[in-house]
Amino acid sequence: MSTNEIPSLQKDGSSMLSNQRNISNIITDLKLLFKANVLIANVLPVFAGFWLALYFTNGSLSANLDVLLLTIFGSTMVIAGALTLNNWYDVDIDTVMDRTKNRPTVTGNFSLLQVLTIGISLTGIGFILLFFTTFEATLYAFVGWFTYCFPYTMWSKRRYAFNTVIGSVSGAVTPLIGWTAIAPGFQKVPMILFLILFIFQMPHTFAIAVKKYDEYKAAGVAMLPVVRGLAVTKRQMVMYIACLCPLPFFLAPLGTTFMVIATLLNVGWLVVSISGFFSKDNYKWAHVNFLYSVNYITIIFLTMIVVTLPIFNH
């Protein structure tokens, strides 16, 4: 090998490393833009709703695989679009908050026009895919998208402490999207799924707001702890978690195993929440509540799926 070829190889090697870094950075930026953790968390309830609709209508997963793929990909696109548009609109407060300072809208890695274009494009593609399922599934997806983008993000989030109530609607419709891709939604089971998610999101979000109290206050976001204080927030968390306790019994067709697991989870969370009245470390208490809430909703929906698997119903 001639010495003239060595610099060329070094250049090629460094160029490849640079390209790999760029790709890695773009992927990281996209994860932050789509709020990847939130996006993934919303897929499980969509699938659970779909799965339970098949279970209660004696439908076949293999016969509806195309509908499942359209439902999952379509709803994921719509949710990603809403989350992206939220990032586009909230860029001013995201620059103030430490938890959002690495978002590409803040770092400038993506221009606001690019983010707006991505948000609108994802939303459009998502709705097109959902149109090939059912009108009702598309309608629930629209309700979630519209509620999150307009009444929540653009109207109530910065002004009113009840913004969490509005924001919770958008997350709670996810199992309805899945269910209505197979069956009509005005039935007891999908409505209870909606209520579980709607109520769950209140104490879940309050726990985050207590953890990030200083950041929300600095950014001027009207979260309940900032507007009404920690004592009110703790009382409301206990109230909402208590409201979750009766709901498993409305899902008796899922069986005793589900009702027992869900009830134990509800009681456990209630105990953790009540301990806040005696806790001297509010941050630690809020963090424990946050971790419990994330695991709670995951276990609840996974259990719904597991107890309705064919292996458990023969």
C-alpha positions as a Python dict, from the first residue, in 0.01 Angstrom:
ca = {
    (1, 'M'): (0, 0, 0),
    (2, 'S'): (138, 338, -93),
    (3, 'T'): (168, 612, 167),
    (4, 'N'): (-61, 824, -52),
    (5, 'E'): (-349, 587, 19),
    (6, 'I'): (-327, 620, 401),
    (7, 'P'): (-470, 974, 428),
    (8, 'S'): (-748, 867, 191),
    (9, 'L'): (-838, 572, 415),
    (10, 'Q'): (-826, 793, 724),
    (11, 'K'): (-1057, 1041, 553),
    (12, 'D'): (-1303, 765, 457),
    (13, 'G'): (-1294, 623, 811),
    (14, 'S'): (-1359, 957, 975),
    (15, 'S'): (-1634, 1029, 721),
    (16, 'M'): (-1807, 702, 809),
    (17, 'L'): (-1783, 778, 1181),
    (18, 'S'): (-1923, 1124, 1118),
    (19, 'N'): (-2215, 979, 920),
    (20, 'Q'): (-2286, 727, 1195),
    (21, 'R'): (-2288, 1006, 1454),
    (22, 'N'): (-2523, 1214, 1238),
    (23, 'I'): (-2764, 921, 1196),
    (24, 'S'): (-2750, 851, 1570),
    (25, 'N'): (-2818, 1218, 1648),
    (26, 'I'): (-3113, 1227, 1408),
    (27, 'I'): (-3262, 914, 1568),
    (28, 'T'): (-3218, 1067, 1915),
    (29, 'D'): (-3381, 1390, 1800),
    (30, 'L'): (-3675, 1202, 1649),
    (31, 'K'): (-3724, 1006, 1972),
    (32, 'L'): (-3738, 1333, 2166),
    (33, 'L'): (-3963, 1494, 1905),
    (34, 'F'): (-4214, 1206, 1914),
    (35, 'K'): (-4176, 1167, 2293),
    (36, 'A'): (-4091, 800, 2232),
    (37, 'N'): (-4180, 678, 2582),
    (38, 'V'): (-4525, 839, 2564),
    (39, 'L'): (-4578, 711, 2211),
    (40, 'I'): (-4492, 351, 2303),
    (41, 'A'): (-4707, 369, 2616),
    (42, 'N'): (-5009, 457, 2401),
    (43, 'V'): (-4969, 156, 2170),
    (44, 'L'): (-5045, -101, 2443),
    (45, 'P'): (-5398, 31, 2520),
    (46, 'V'): (-5476, 48, 2146),
    (47, 'F'): (-5378, -317, 2108),
    (48, 'A'): (-5557, -416, 2430),
    (49, 'G'): (-5878, -255, 2305),
    (50, 'F'): (-5845, -435, 1973),
    (51, 'W'): (-5766, -768, 2139),
    (52, 'L'): (-6058, -747, 2385),
    (53, 'A'): (-6299, -656, 2105),
    (54, 'L'): (-6194, -974, 1925),
    (55, 'Y'): (-6231, -1173, 2248),
    (56, 'F'): (-6583, -1050, 2325),
    (57, 'T'): (-6703, -1087, 1964),
    (58, 'N'): (-6535, -1426, 1915),
    (59, 'G'): (-6326, -1275, 1637),
    (60, 'S'): (-6005, -1417, 1496),
    (61, 'L'): (-5675, -1229, 1515),
    (62, 'S'): (-5542, -1397, 1200),
    (63, 'A'): (-5855, -1301, 1005),
    (64, 'N'): (-5819, -939, 1118),
    (65, 'L'): (-5441, -903, 1095),
    (66, 'D'): (-5467, -640, 822),
    (67, 'V'): (-5707, -436, 1035),
    (68, 'L'): (-5474, -469, 1335),
    (69, 'L'): (-5174, -338, 1137),
    (70, 'L'): (-5375, -46, 999),
    (71, 'T'): (-5506, 35, 1348),
    (72, 'I'): (-5168, 18, 1521),
    (73, 'F'): (-4972, 205, 1254),
    (74, 'G'): (-5250, 457, 1192),
    (75, 'S'): (-5305, 541, 1558),
    (76, 'T'): (-4929, 555, 1624),
    (77, 'M'): (-4887, 805, 1338),
    (78, 'V'): (-5173, 1021, 1466),
    (79, 'I'): (-5036, 1018, 1822),
    (80, 'A'): (-4684, 1095, 1696),
    (81, 'G'): (-4829, 1383, 1493),
    (82, 'A'): (-5005, 1527, 1798),
    (83, 'L'): (-4692, 1496, 2014),
    (84, 'T'): (-4483, 1664, 1744),
    (85, 'L'): (-4728, 1952, 1711),
    (86, 'N'): (-4718, 1988, 2090),
    (87, 'N'): (-4339, 2024, 2071),
    (88, 'W'): (-4374, 2280, 1791),
    (89, 'Y'): (-4615, 2494, 1992),
    (90, 'D'): (-4439, 2458, 2329),
    (91, 'V'): (-4089, 2552, 2215),
    (92, 'D'): (-4086, 2867, 2428),
    (93, 'I'): (-4159, 2688, 2756),
    (94, 'D'): (-3943, 2389, 2660),
    (95, 'T'): (-3640, 2619, 2656),
    (96, 'V'): (-3705, 2703, 3022),
    (97, 'M'): (-3759, 2350, 3153),
    (98, 'D'): (-3463, 2123, 3220),
    (99, 'R'): (-3661, 1808, 3129),
    (100, 'T'): (-3725, 1937, 2776),
    (101, 'K'): (-3406, 2130, 2700),
    (102, 'N'): (-3268, 1860, 2466),
    (103, 'R'): (-3567, 1852, 2233),
    (104, 'P'): (-3465, 1933, 1875),
    (105, 'T'): (-3699, 2233, 1874),
    (106, 'V'): (-3493, 2379, 2159),
    (107, 'T'): (-3148, 2281, 2032),
    (108, 'G'): (-3234, 2403, 1683),
    (109, 'N'): (-3146, 2069, 1523),
    (110, 'F'): (-3487, 2085, 1354),
    (111, 'S'): (-3639, 2412, 1242),
    (112, 'L'): (-3989, 2495, 1360),
    (113, 'L'): (-4112, 2472, 1001),
    (114, 'Q'): (-3967, 2122, 972),
    (115, 'V'): (-4133, 2019, 1298),
    (116, 'L'): (-4468, 2164, 1191),
    (117, 'T'): (-4441, 1983, 856),
    (118, 'I'): (-4354, 1653, 1025),
    (119, 'G'): (-4644, 1690, 1270),
    (120, 'I'): (-4902, 1762, 999),
    (121, 'S'): (-4764, 1489, 770),
    (122, 'L'): (-4770, 1219, 1038),
    (123, 'T'): (-5121, 1318, 1137),
    (124, 'G'): (-5243, 1304, 778),
    (125, 'I'): (-5082, 965, 708),
    (126, 'G'): (-5223, 826, 1032),
    (127, 'F'): (-5579, 931, 951),
    (128, 'I'): (-5553, 791, 598),
    (129, 'L'): (-5451, 452, 741),
    (130, 'L'): (-5732, 460, 999),
    (131, 'F'): (-5990, 542, 730),
    (132, 'F'): (-5932, 187, 605),
    (133, 'T'): (-6050, 45, 941),
    (134, 'T'): (-6379, 199, 1061),
    (135, 'F'): (-6524, 547, 1079),
    (136, 'E'): (-6570, 515, 1456),
    (137, 'A'): (-6203, 428, 1515),
    (138, 'T'): (-6101, 725, 1301),
    (139, 'L'): (-6343, 948, 1494),
    (140, 'Y'): (-6197, 850, 1832),
    (141, 'A'): (-5846, 909, 1699),
    (142, 'F'): (-5956, 1254, 1583),
    (143, 'V'): (-6108, 1331, 1924),
    (144, 'G'): (-5778, 1238, 2091),
    (145, 'W'): (-5566, 1433, 1842),
    (146, 'F'): (-5788, 1742, 1845),
    (147, 'T'): (-5821, 1749, 2227),
    (148, 'Y'): (-5447, 1720, 2277),
    (149, 'C'): (-5349, 1979, 2016),
    (150, 'F'): (-5608, 2250, 2074),
    (151, 'P'): (-5802, 2253, 2405),
    (152, 'Y'): (-5500, 2113, 2592),
    (153, 'T'): (-5179, 2239, 2425),
    (154, 'M'): (-5295, 2569, 2279),
    (155, 'W'): (-5559, 2676, 2529),
    (156, 'S'): (-5562, 2533, 2881),
    (157, 'K'): (-5206, 2412, 2953),
    (158, 'R'): (-5065, 2756, 3034),
    (159, 'R'): (-5381, 2905, 3183),
    (160, 'Y'): (-5580, 2661, 3393),
    (161, 'A'): (-5504, 2388, 3646),
    (162, 'F'): (-5776, 2170, 3493),
    (163, 'N'): (-5557, 2130, 3182),
    (164, 'T'): (-5476, 1781, 3309),
    (165, 'V'): (-5842, 1680, 3286),
    (166, 'I'): (-5853, 1790, 2922),
    (167, 'G'): (-5521, 1628, 2839),
    (168, 'S'): (-5636, 1301, 2996),
    (169, 'V'): (-5917, 1268, 2742),
    (170, 'S'): (-5668, 1238, 2457),
    (171, 'G'): (-5483, 951, 2624),
    (172, 'A'): (-5800, 774, 2736),
    (173, 'V'): (-5944, 727, 2386),
    (174, 'T'): (-5662, 493, 2279),
    (175, 'P'): (-5836, 164, 2374),
    (176, 'L'): (-6152, 293, 2206),
    (177, 'I'): (-5957, 330, 1880),
    (178, 'G'): (-5853, -34, 1901),
    (179, 'W'): (-6194, -163, 2011),
    (180, 'T'): (-6397, 25, 1750),
    (181, 'A'): (-6180, -104, 1468),
    (182, 'I'): (-6362, -433, 1541),
    (183, 'A'): (-6689, -353, 1722),
    (184, 'P'): (-6910, -56, 1818),
    (185, 'G'): (-6768, 142, 2110),
    (186, 'F'): (-7080, 218, 2315),
    (187, 'Q'): (-7046, -89, 2534),
    (188, 'K'): (-6949, -141, 2897),
    (189, 'V'): (-6600, -288, 2851),
    (190, 'P'): (-6449, -18, 2624),
    (191, 'M'): (-6609, 256, 2835),
    (192, 'I'): (-6446, 113, 3149),
    (193, 'L'): (-6113, 98, 2967),
    (194, 'F'): (-6158, 465, 2885),
    (195, 'L'): (-6235, 546, 3250),
    (196, 'I'): (-5933, 353, 3380),
    (197, 'L'): (-5699, 547, 3152),
    (198, 'F'): (-5872, 879, 3209),
    (199, 'I'): (-5862, 855, 3589),
    (200, 'F'): (-5512, 702, 3596),
    (201, 'Q'): (-5364, 996, 3408),
    (202, 'M'): (-5465, 1246, 3676),
    (203, 'P'): (-5250, 1116, 3966),
    (204, 'H'): (-4982, 1007, 3716),
    (205, 'T'): (-4953, 1362, 3581),
    (206, 'F'): (-4977, 1518, 3927),
    (207, 'A'): (-4681, 1305, 4038),
    (208, 'I'): (-4475, 1440, 3747),
    (209, 'A'): (-4587, 1794, 3828),
    (210, 'V'): (-4476, 1759, 4192),
    (211, 'K'): (-4139, 1619, 4080),
    (212, 'K'): (-4091, 1903, 3833),
    (213, 'Y'): (-4259, 2171, 4043),
    (214, 'D'): (-3981, 2430, 4008),
    (215, 'E'): (-3957, 2382, 3631),
    (216, 'Y'): (-4330, 2415, 3572),
    (217, 'K'): (-4339, 2722, 3793),
    (218, 'A'): (-4049, 2884, 3606),
    (219, 'A'): (-4213, 2806, 3271),
    (220, 'G'): (-4550, 2943, 3380),
    (221, 'V'): (-4737, 2616, 3319),
    (222, 'A'): (-5056, 2603, 3526),
    (223, 'M'): (-5011, 2260, 3683),
    (224, 'L'): (-5214, 2187, 3995),
    (225, 'P'): (-4921, 2188, 4246),
    (226, 'V'): (-4807, 2526, 4110),
    (227, 'V'): (-5154, 2684, 4116),
    (228, 'R'): (-5317, 2521, 4421),
    (229, 'G'): (-5024, 2385, 4620),
    (230, 'L'): (-4901, 2041, 4727),
    (231, 'A'): (-5168, 1976, 4994),
    (232, 'V'): (-5451, 2009, 4741),
    (233, 'T'): (-5258, 1799, 4490),
    (234, 'K'): (-5207, 1517, 4740),
    (235, 'R'): (-5576, 1514, 4832),
    (236, 'Q'): (-5679, 1501, 4468),
    (237, 'M'): (-5435, 1219, 4395),
    (238, 'V'): (-5590, 1010, 4673),
    (239, 'M'): (-5939, 1093, 4545),
    (240, 'Y'): (-5864, 989, 4186),
    (241, 'I'): (-5687, 667, 4287),
    (242, 'A'): (-5982, 580, 4512),
    (243, 'C'): (-6207, 623, 4205),
    (244, 'L'): (-6004, 353, 4027),
    (245, 'C'): (-6082, 95, 4296),
    (246, 'P'): (-6437, -7, 4186),
    (247, 'L'): (-6358, -24, 3813),
    (248, 'P'): (-6208, -378, 3798),
    (249, 'F'): (-6543, -517, 3922),
    (250, 'F'): (-6714, -378, 3612),
    (251, 'L'): (-6479, -601, 3412),
    (252, 'A'): (-6595, -923, 3580),
    (253, 'P'): (-6613, -1104, 3242),
    (254, 'L'): (-6231, -1090, 3238),
    (255, 'G'): (-6231, -1327, 3535),
    (256, 'T'): (-6133, -1342, 3900),
    (257, 'T'): (-5758, -1335, 3831),
    (258, 'F'): (-5782, -998, 3662),
    (259, 'M'): (-6008, -850, 3931),
    (260, 'V'): (-5776, -965, 4212),
    (261, 'I'): (-5459, -833, 4044),
    (262, 'A'): (-5621, -501, 3951),
    (263, 'T'): (-5766, -458, 4302),
    (264, 'L'): (-5431, -529, 4468),
    (265, 'L'): (-5266, -275, 4237),
    (266, 'N'): (-5532, -16, 4322),
    (267, 'V'): (-5500, -70, 4697),
    (268, 'G'): (-5121, -58, 4673),
    (269, 'W'): (-5129, 271, 4486),
    (270, 'L'): (-5381, 413, 4733),
    (271, 'V'): (-5145, 329, 5021),
    (272, 'V'): (-4849, 487, 4840),
    (273, 'S'): (-5055, 798, 4769),
    (274, 'I'): (-5185, 835, 5127),
    (275, 'S'): (-4827, 808, 5256),
    (276, 'G'): (-4774, 1152, 5099),
    (277, 'F'): (-4958, 1312, 5392),
    (278, 'F'): (-4683, 1185, 5622),
    (279, 'S'): (-4385, 1222, 5389),
    (280, 'K'): (-4123, 1489, 5449),
    (281, 'D'): (-3958, 1438, 5111),
    (282, 'N'): (-4216, 1537, 4851),
    (283, 'Y'): (-3984, 1473, 4558),
    (284, 'K'): (-3910, 1117, 4666),
    (285, 'W'): (-4278, 1050, 4736),
    (286, 'A'): (-4377, 1188, 4394),
    (287, 'H'): (-4108, 981, 4222),
    (288, 'V'): (-4233, 661, 4388),
    (289, 'N'): (-4588, 750, 4277),
    (290, 'F'): (-4466, 812, 3923),
    (291, 'L'): (-4286, 477, 3903),
    (292, 'Y'): (-4586, 300, 4053),
    (293, 'S'): (-4823, 463, 3805),
    (294, 'V'): (-4615, 363, 3502),
    (295, 'N'): (-4594, 1, 3616),
    (296, 'Y'): (-4960, 4, 3725),
    (297, 'I'): (-5104, 90, 3384),
    (298, 'T'): (-4867, -147, 3203),
    (299, 'I'): (-4955, -442, 3428),
    (300, 'I'): (-5330, -366, 3414),
    (301, 'F'): (-5345, -375, 3034),
    (302, 'L'): (-5103, -667, 2996),
    (303, 'T'): (-5312, -865, 3245),
    (304, 'M'): (-5626, -796, 3039),
    (305, 'I'): (-5452, -948, 2738),
    (306, 'V'): (-5298, -1245, 2923),
    (307, 'V'): (-5619, -1358, 3097),
    (308, 'T'): (-5802, -1361, 2764),
    (309, 'L'): (-5541, -1565, 2577),
    (310, 'P'): (-5685, -1889, 2433),
    (311, 'I'): (-5460, -2097, 2662),
    (312, 'F'): (-5649, -1960, 2965),
    (313, 'N'): (-5994, -2007, 2817),
    (314, 'H'): (-6013, -2373, 2729),
}
